[in-house]
Amino acid sequence: MNQSTEVQQIAEHPEQWINEPQVKNMLTQGLTAYLAMNDAYQSIASRIHLIRKAKHNLDLQYYIWADDFIGNLMLHELLKAADRGVKVRLLIDDQNGTKIDDQLSALLSHPNISIKLYNPYKYRKFRVMDYLLRMNQVNHRMHNKLIIADGAIAVTGGRNISSEYFDASESFQFTDMDILFFGHAVHRANEVFTDFWNFELSYPVEQFIPKGTTQDLLLLRGHFEQLEQKDKATDEKVDLEQKELANELNQNKVSWAKAEFLADSPKKSLGHAQGSELISHQIREHLGDPKEEMDLIAAYFVPTKNGVNFINQFPKQNVNVRILTNSFVANDVALVHAFYQKYRVDLLKGGAKLYEFKPYIERKRRTWYEVVTGNVIPKKGKNKSSLHAKFIEIDNKVFIGSFNLDPRSFNINTEVGLVVESDPLQEQISHLLDRTLLTVAYELKLDSQGQIIWRDHRSDGKVVEYKVDPETTRFQRFMMYSVSYLPIEWMM
């Protein structure tokens, strides 16, 4: 039996993951079970749960995989799964760099682990040469985030494998959204992974990194075990949460709905995808136009003139439109903000409600990582934060994935995500925004002269207004407006 046939058969029997008699009935109706996760702790636990529970296969594709606590924790879990006989396939975009080359080299000596690099740089240790000589080729990246266990259950969303995406960084945290799912939509997720794994831009990592020896793998095991002992309390806490997640699945605390997994064709990386092969086309087709409300949440939001015209038609039809993106100081890619800010006034004039994520989020409780390690992040009670979530809510349909509302996601990078048709999920997302928007974000308004003001709703009930981008200098604002005139918006 070949691997694809085996995965397909396993995917048709996901009841091993959840002990409920109604599962088969739900599956025969073509439904998908889902669990949306905005909590970083639950998100890392979900991935650990999939890896530890897997019996046959683990397929993963990611844009970034860091050499830090979370990155090494996940690699260690994959190694332990491979030791159990699980076949592991790991596809990493080469934009990740050489950060974990040593670990990958050692893992290559394991017979159950296969690793590929997507769209590799020719000059991996001197990449400026690629940018000078091969800019068009290396500009196209695989931005996908996906893990599938036994072809039956998956997690997708906005999080890369790095500590700052899971509230475990010592200095910086991203706020993000993931979704766990199994059932009908996983069939398409399996097809997408296979398409990327077999695509011409996916190269065996052995072509770029020397295959390690048995001794190298032994040393890596020792390194992982030392990290586990150092952060034993952390590992125990993650273990506890993944067991709690398993209980939620076994007690059927997930929801069922119609859902579809959407993805760009890998041909997009060569500039050859068109029409339904593009995720932007699929999102529009599955979500449709809003009749009552539309929420657009994107870390990097560059609507372009066409996007502004599209959005502005809906407030005129009494559709409630809310947009959340990063403020200048919260944005980790300032260049993106320079092009986004050109469209703020037109969006506000058109009737959209616009919010910008604050750079510091006051946390009343310590993160899970702080609690179990005894560390204090951040110092002085503040945490440098940035919005990284990407989801779209239109009436009773929600898209959660890696897709930003910018030209890069539309035209250059490949993206993935899940569309769920569910009133409860829509209400969950809408309630979350209702409850937190004015706490975590500046509210943008136009004054009597048509100029933007930023309203900061403080926890003590006070509202502080700013007439320029909060916490920016005059030089920063000058550079932001100057850069916005460069003819490079298509790259944002």
LUMTI-882768 format. One record per residue (C-alpha): x, y, z. Coordinates in nm, 2 decimals, padded with zeros to 4 digits. Layout:
N
<<X Y Z>>
...
END
This chain:
492
<<00.00 00.00 00.00>>
<<00.15 00.34 -00.10>>
<<00.16 00.63 00.15>>
<<-00.11 00.83 -00.02>>
<<-00.36 00.54 -00.01>>
<<-00.28 00.47 00.35>>
<<-00.33 00.84 00.45>>
<<-00.66 00.84 00.26>>
<<-00.79 00.53 00.45>>
<<-00.68 00.68 00.78>>
<<-00.86 01.01 00.70>>
<<-01.18 00.82 00.64>>
<<-01.17 00.69 01.00>>
<<-01.09 00.98 01.23>>
<<-01.29 00.83 01.51>>
<<-00.96 00.71 01.66>>
<<-00.92 01.08 01.76>>
<<-01.26 01.12 01.92>>
<<-01.47 00.86 02.09>>
<<-01.82 00.97 02.01>>
<<-02.08 00.76 01.83>>
<<-02.22 01.06 01.63>>
<<-01.88 01.11 01.46>>
<<-01.96 00.87 01.17>>
<<-02.30 01.03 01.13>>
<<-02.14 01.38 01.10>>
<<-01.89 01.25 00.85>>
<<-02.15 01.10 00.63>>
<<-02.31 01.44 00.61>>
<<-01.99 01.59 00.48>>
<<-01.93 01.80 00.79>>
<<-01.61 01.92 00.95>>
<<-01.54 01.94 01.33>>
<<-01.35 02.25 01.43>>
<<-01.21 02.42 01.74>>
<<-01.10 02.79 01.70>>
<<-00.80 02.89 01.91>>
<<-00.70 03.24 01.99>>
<<-00.52 03.13 02.30>>
<<-00.15 03.07 02.24>>
<<-00.12 02.80 02.51>>
<<-00.40 02.59 02.36>>
<<-00.25 02.64 02.01>>
<<00.09 02.49 02.10>>
<<-00.09 02.22 02.30>>
<<-00.30 02.12 01.99>>
<<00.01 02.07 01.78>>
<<00.18 01.86 02.06>>
<<-00.14 01.66 02.09>>
<<-00.15 01.58 01.72>>
<<00.22 01.47 01.72>>
<<00.19 01.25 02.03>>
<<-00.13 01.09 01.92>>
<<-00.02 01.02 01.56>>
<<00.02 00.65 01.48>>
<<00.11 00.66 01.11>>
<<00.20 00.99 00.95>>
<<00.28 01.35 01.03>>
<<00.29 01.61 00.75>>
<<00.40 01.97 00.83>>
<<00.46 02.27 00.62>>
<<00.57 02.61 00.77>>
<<00.71 02.94 00.66>>
<<00.92 03.00 00.97>>
<<01.07 02.74 01.21>>
<<01.29 02.91 01.48>>
<<01.58 02.78 01.68>>
<<01.42 02.87 02.01>>
<<01.22 02.70 02.29>>
<<00.91 02.63 02.08>>
<<01.10 02.54 01.77>>
<<01.31 02.28 01.95>>
<<01.02 02.16 02.15>>
<<00.84 02.07 01.83>>
<<01.14 01.91 01.67>>
<<01.19 01.70 01.98>>
<<00.83 01.59 01.97>>
<<00.86 01.50 01.60>>
<<01.18 01.30 01.67>>
<<01.00 01.10 01.95>>
<<00.71 01.03 01.71>>
<<00.95 00.91 01.45>>
<<01.10 00.68 01.71>>
<<00.75 00.53 01.75>>
<<00.75 00.44 01.38>>
<<00.55 00.75 01.26>>
<<00.65 00.87 00.92>>
<<00.73 01.24 00.94>>
<<00.74 01.48 00.64>>
<<00.86 01.83 00.71>>
<<00.84 02.11 00.44>>
<<00.99 02.44 00.54>>
<<01.02 02.75 00.32>>
<<01.38 02.85 00.28>>
<<01.30 03.20 00.38>>
<<01.34 03.05 00.72>>
<<01.72 03.07 00.66>>
<<01.99 02.85 00.81>>
<<01.87 02.88 01.17>>
<<01.80 02.51 01.22>>
<<02.03 02.36 00.97>>
<<02.23 02.17 01.24>>
<<01.91 02.01 01.38>>
<<01.78 01.92 01.03>>
<<02.12 01.77 00.94>>
<<02.10 01.54 01.24>>
<<01.73 01.45 01.19>>
<<01.81 01.34 00.83>>
<<01.98 01.03 00.97>>
<<01.65 00.90 01.11>>
<<01.49 00.66 00.87>>
<<01.13 00.79 00.95>>
<<01.20 01.16 00.88>>
<<01.20 01.33 00.54>>
<<01.27 01.70 00.50>>
<<01.24 01.93 00.21>>
<<01.31 02.30 00.15>>
<<01.07 02.51 -00.05>>
<<01.20 02.74 -00.32>>
<<01.56 02.73 -00.18>>
<<01.80 03.01 -00.21>>
<<02.10 02.93 -00.43>>
<<02.33 03.13 -00.21>>
<<02.18 03.03 00.12>>
<<02.46 03.19 00.34>>
<<02.50 03.50 00.13>>
<<02.14 03.57 00.03>>
<<02.20 03.92 -00.10>>
<<02.33 03.75 -00.42>>
<<02.00 03.59 -00.47>>
<<01.82 03.92 -00.43>>
<<02.06 04.07 -00.68>>
<<02.06 03.79 -00.94>>
<<01.73 03.59 -00.87>>
<<01.49 03.85 -00.72>>
<<01.19 03.73 -00.92>>
<<01.24 03.37 -00.81>>
<<01.31 03.42 -00.44>>
<<01.04 03.68 -00.40>>
<<00.78 03.41 -00.41>>
<<00.75 03.23 -00.08>>
<<00.54 02.95 00.07>>
<<00.36 03.13 00.36>>
<<00.15 02.82 00.45>>
<<00.11 02.70 00.81>>
<<-00.03 02.35 00.84>>
<<00.01 02.03 01.04>>
<<-00.18 01.71 00.96>>
<<-00.17 01.39 01.17>>
<<-00.26 01.05 01.02>>
<<-00.43 01.23 00.73>>
<<-00.72 01.28 00.97>>
<<-00.69 01.58 01.19>>
<<-00.51 01.92 01.12>>
<<-00.43 02.26 01.26>>
<<-00.39 02.57 01.04>>
<<-00.39 02.94 01.10>>
<<-00.14 03.23 01.13>>
<<00.12 03.09 01.37>>
<<00.47 03.00 01.26>>
<<00.68 02.77 01.48>>
<<00.86 03.02 01.70>>
<<00.83 03.13 02.06>>
<<00.68 03.48 01.99>>
<<00.37 03.32 01.84>>
<<00.29 03.12 02.15>>
<<00.34 03.38 02.43>>
<<00.68 03.22 02.51>>
<<00.92 03.49 02.39>>
<<01.13 03.68 02.64>>
<<01.07 04.02 02.47>>
<<00.80 04.01 02.20>>
<<00.46 03.85 02.14>>
<<00.23 03.81 01.84>>
<<-00.14 03.79 01.89>>
<<-00.27 03.52 01.65>>
<<-00.55 03.28 01.56>>
<<-00.55 02.91 01.47>>
<<-00.81 02.64 01.41>>
<<-00.81 02.27 01.46>>
<<-01.03 02.06 01.23>>
<<-01.11 01.71 01.12>>
<<-01.36 01.55 00.89>>
<<-01.45 01.66 00.54>>
<<-01.21 01.95 00.50>>
<<-00.90 01.74 00.59>>
<<-00.93 01.56 00.26>>
<<-00.84 01.88 00.07>>
<<-00.57 01.96 00.32>>
<<-00.40 01.63 00.25>>
<<-00.42 01.70 -00.13>>
<<-00.27 02.05 -00.08>>
<<00.03 01.91 00.13>>
<<00.09 01.64 -00.13>>
<<00.08 01.90 -00.41>>
<<00.34 02.11 -00.24>>
<<00.56 01.82 -00.13>>
<<00.58 01.69 -00.49>>
<<00.61 02.03 -00.65>>
<<00.92 02.11 -00.85>>
<<01.03 02.39 -00.60>>
<<01.04 02.14 -00.31>>
<<01.39 02.01 -00.28>>
<<01.53 01.73 -00.05>>
<<01.72 01.92 00.21>>
<<02.01 01.68 00.16>>
<<02.10 01.88 -00.15>>
<<02.18 02.18 00.07>>
<<02.27 02.04 00.41>>
<<02.50 01.74 00.47>>
<<02.33 01.44 00.61>>
<<02.42 01.39 00.97>>
<<02.56 01.08 01.13>>
<<02.42 00.85 01.40>>
<<02.64 01.03 01.64>>
<<02.50 01.37 01.54>>
<<02.15 01.24 01.61>>
<<02.26 01.11 01.94>>
<<02.41 01.45 02.03>>
<<02.08 01.62 01.92>>
<<01.88 01.39 02.14>>
<<02.10 01.49 02.43>>
<<02.05 01.85 02.35>>
<<01.68 01.82 02.34>>
<<01.67 01.62 02.67>>
<<01.88 01.89 02.84>>
<<01.63 02.16 02.72>>
<<01.35 01.94 02.85>>
<<01.51 01.91 03.19>>
<<01.59 02.28 03.20>>
<<01.22 02.36 03.13>>
<<01.07 02.05 03.29>>
<<00.79 02.26 03.44>>
<<00.71 02.40 03.10>>
<<00.70 02.06 02.94>>
<<00.47 01.93 03.22>>
<<00.24 02.23 03.17>>
<<00.22 02.18 02.79>>
<<00.16 01.81 02.86>>
<<-00.12 01.89 03.09>>
<<-00.29 02.12 02.84>>
<<-00.26 01.87 02.55>>
<<-00.43 01.61 02.77>>
<<-00.71 01.86 02.85>>
<<-00.74 01.91 02.47>>
<<-00.77 01.54 02.42>>
<<-01.05 01.53 02.68>>
<<-01.23 01.81 02.49>>
<<-01.21 01.60 02.17>>
<<-01.32 01.28 02.34>>
<<-01.61 01.46 02.51>>
<<-01.70 01.61 02.17>>
<<-01.67 01.97 02.28>>
<<-01.58 02.06 01.92>>
<<-01.84 02.20 01.69>>
<<-01.96 02.06 01.35>>
<<-02.03 02.27 01.04>>
<<-01.98 02.29 00.66>>
<<-01.62 02.38 00.60>>
<<-01.37 02.39 00.31>>
<<-00.99 02.40 00.32>>
<<-00.86 02.66 00.08>>
<<-00.52 02.70 -00.07>>
<<-00.31 02.85 -00.35>>
<<-00.17 02.61 -00.60>>
<<00.21 02.58 -00.57>>
<<00.21 02.70 -00.93>>
<<00.16 03.05 -00.79>>
<<00.53 03.04 -00.68>>
<<00.61 03.04 -01.05>>
<<00.35 03.30 -01.15>>
<<00.15 03.04 -01.33>>
<<-00.16 03.00 -01.11>>
<<-00.49 03.17 -01.22>>
<<-00.86 03.18 -01.14>>
<<-00.97 02.90 -00.90>>
<<-00.61 02.80 -00.84>>
<<-00.57 03.12 -00.63>>
<<-00.69 03.14 -00.27>>
<<-00.81 03.50 -00.32>>
<<-01.05 03.37 -00.58>>
<<-01.16 03.08 -00.35>>
<<-01.22 03.31 -00.05>>
<<-01.44 03.54 -00.26>>
<<-01.63 03.24 -00.40>>
<<-01.69 03.08 -00.06>>
<<-01.76 03.39 00.15>>
<<-01.96 03.59 -00.10>>
<<-02.06 03.95 -00.04>>
<<-02.18 04.06 00.31>>
<<-02.54 04.14 00.38>>
<<-02.51 04.24 00.75>>
<<-02.15 04.26 00.87>>
<<-01.79 04.21 00.76>>
<<-01.49 04.20 00.99>>
<<-01.14 04.21 00.83>>
<<-00.85 04.13 01.06>>
<<-00.50 04.13 00.91>>
<<-00.15 04.19 01.04>>
<<-00.05 04.34 00.71>>
<<-00.33 04.53 00.55>>
<<-00.27 04.71 00.21>>
<<-00.61 04.73 00.05>>
<<-00.50 04.92 -00.27>>
<<-00.74 05.14 -00.46>>
<<-00.94 04.85 -00.59>>
<<-00.98 04.71 -00.24>>
<<-01.09 05.04 -00.10>>
<<-01.36 05.07 -00.37>>
<<-01.47 04.71 -00.30>>
<<-01.50 04.77 00.08>>
<<-01.66 05.11 00.06>>
<<-01.96 04.98 -00.13>>
<<-02.09 04.79 00.17>>
<<-02.14 05.06 00.44>>
<<-02.37 05.23 00.19>>
<<-02.58 04.91 00.19>>
<<-02.60 04.93 00.58>>
<<-02.34 04.66 00.62>>
<<-02.13 04.70 00.94>>
<<-01.77 04.69 00.83>>
<<-01.48 04.67 01.09>>
<<-01.11 04.65 01.00>>
<<-00.83 04.57 01.25>>
<<-00.47 04.59 01.16>>
<<-00.14 04.70 01.33>>
<<-00.06 05.06 01.43>>
<<00.27 05.19 01.30>>
<<00.46 05.11 01.63>>
<<00.30 04.76 01.66>>
<<00.38 04.67 01.30>>
<<00.69 04.45 01.27>>
<<00.72 04.55 00.90>>
<<00.71 04.93 00.89>>
<<00.72 04.94 00.51>>
<<00.38 04.77 00.49>>
<<00.23 05.04 00.72>>
<<00.36 05.31 00.49>>
<<00.14 05.19 00.20>>
<<-00.16 05.10 00.42>>
<<-00.18 05.45 00.58>>
<<-00.25 05.60 00.23>>
<<-00.60 05.45 00.24>>
<<-00.71 05.53 00.59>>
<<-00.90 05.85 00.52>>
<<-01.08 05.70 00.22>>
<<-01.19 05.40 00.43>>
<<-01.32 05.61 00.71>>
<<-01.50 05.84 00.47>>
<<-01.66 05.54 00.31>>
<<-01.81 05.43 00.65>>
<<-01.58 05.15 00.76>>
<<-01.48 05.14 01.12>>
<<-01.10 05.13 01.15>>
<<-00.89 05.01 01.44>>
<<-00.51 04.98 01.49>>
<<-00.35 04.74 01.73>>
<<-00.17 04.89 02.02>>
<<00.21 04.82 02.05>>
<<00.18 04.73 02.42>>
<<-00.09 04.52 02.57>>
<<-00.14 04.53 02.94>>
<<-00.17 04.17 03.07>>
<<-00.35 04.12 03.40>>
<<-00.22 03.77 03.42>>
<<00.12 03.62 03.35>>
<<00.15 03.40 03.04>>
<<00.17 03.02 03.07>>
<<00.54 03.04 02.99>>
<<00.60 03.29 03.27>>
<<00.41 03.09 03.52>>
<<00.60 02.76 03.46>>
<<00.95 02.91 03.41>>
<<00.94 03.18 03.68>>
<<01.04 03.44 03.41>>
<<00.88 03.77 03.40>>
<<00.78 03.88 03.05>>
<<00.77 04.16 02.99>>
<<00.97 04.37 03.23>>
<<00.78 04.65 03.40>>
<<00.45 04.49 03.33>>
<<00.44 04.57 02.96>>
<<00.47 04.34 02.66>>
<<00.57 04.45 02.31>>
<<00.30 04.31 02.10>>
<<00.19 04.28 01.74>>
<<-00.12 04.16 01.57>>
<<-00.04 03.86 01.35>>
<<-00.39 03.70 01.31>>
<<-00.55 03.68 00.97>>
<<-00.92 03.61 00.96>>
<<-01.23 03.73 00.77>>
<<-01.58 03.72 00.90>>
<<-01.87 03.77 00.66>>
<<-02.22 03.72 00.81>>
<<-02.22 03.35 00.92>>
<<-01.90 03.25 00.75>>
<<-01.54 03.28 00.89>>
<<-01.20 03.23 00.72>>
<<-00.90 03.16 00.94>>
<<-00.56 03.11 00.79>>
<<-00.23 03.26 00.67>>
<<-00.38 03.50 00.42>>
<<-00.31 03.87 00.48>>
<<-00.52 04.14 00.30>>
<<-00.22 04.27 00.10>>
<<-00.08 04.24 -00.26>>
<<00.18 03.99 -00.14>>
<<-00.09 03.74 -00.02>>
<<-00.30 03.80 -00.33>>
<<-00.03 03.77 -00.59>>
<<00.31 03.65 -00.47>>
<<00.31 03.42 -00.16>>
<<00.12 03.09 -00.14>>
<<-00.14 03.08 00.15>>
<<-00.38 02.84 00.31>>
<<-00.68 02.86 00.54>>
<<-01.02 02.71 00.65>>
<<-01.36 02.86 00.57>>
<<-01.63 02.76 00.82>>
<<-02.00 02.82 00.77>>
<<-02.11 02.85 01.13>>
<<-02.33 03.09 01.33>>
<<-02.17 02.99 01.66>>
<<-01.82 03.06 01.53>>
<<-01.93 03.39 01.38>>
<<-02.08 03.48 01.71>>
<<-01.77 03.37 01.90>>
<<-01.55 03.59 01.67>>
<<-01.78 03.88 01.68>>
<<-01.82 03.87 02.05>>
<<-01.44 03.85 02.09>>
<<-01.40 04.17 01.88>>
<<-01.69 04.35 02.06>>
<<-01.53 04.27 02.39>>
<<-01.16 04.35 02.31>>
<<-01.13 04.59 02.02>>
<<-01.14 04.91 02.23>>
<<-00.90 04.75 02.48>>
<<-00.63 04.63 02.24>>
<<-00.66 04.88 01.96>>
<<-00.68 05.25 01.89>>
<<-01.01 05.36 01.74>>
<<-00.97 05.58 01.43>>
<<-01.21 05.87 01.36>>
<<-01.22 06.17 01.14>>
<<-01.24 06.51 01.30>>
<<-01.45 06.81 01.17>>
<<-01.16 06.89 00.92>>
<<-01.15 06.54 00.79>>
<<-00.82 06.46 00.96>>
<<-00.76 06.13 01.15>>
<<-00.77 06.12 01.52>>
<<-00.67 05.81 01.73>>
<<-00.88 05.74 02.03>>
<<-00.71 05.54 02.31>>
<<-00.97 05.39 02.54>>
<<-00.79 05.34 02.87>>
<<-00.88 05.08 03.14>>
<<-00.97 05.36 03.38>>
<<-01.24 05.48 03.15>>
<<-01.05 05.78 03.01>>
<<-01.02 05.84 02.64>>
<<-00.70 06.00 02.52>>
<<-00.70 06.14 02.16>>
<<-00.39 06.17 01.93>>
<<-00.37 06.38 01.62>>
<<-00.08 06.18 01.47>>
<<00.01 05.81 01.47>>
<<00.06 05.73 01.85>>
<<00.42 05.70 01.97>>
<<00.58 05.80 01.64>>
<<00.84 06.07 01.58>>
<<00.81 06.34 01.32>>
<<01.10 06.17 01.13>>
<<00.92 05.84 01.13>>
<<00.60 06.00 00.99>>
<<00.80 06.18 00.73>>
<<00.97 05.86 00.61>>
<<00.64 05.67 00.62>>
<<00.47 05.93 00.39>>
<<00.78 05.96 00.16>>
<<00.82 05.58 00.11>>
<<00.45 05.55 00.02>>
<<00.52 05.72 -00.31>>
<<00.77 05.45 -00.42>>
<<00.63 05.22 -00.70>>
<<00.66 04.91 -00.49>>
<<00.31 04.86 -00.35>>
<<00.27 04.54 -00.55>>
<<00.54 04.38 -00.33>>
<<00.38 04.46 00.00>>
END
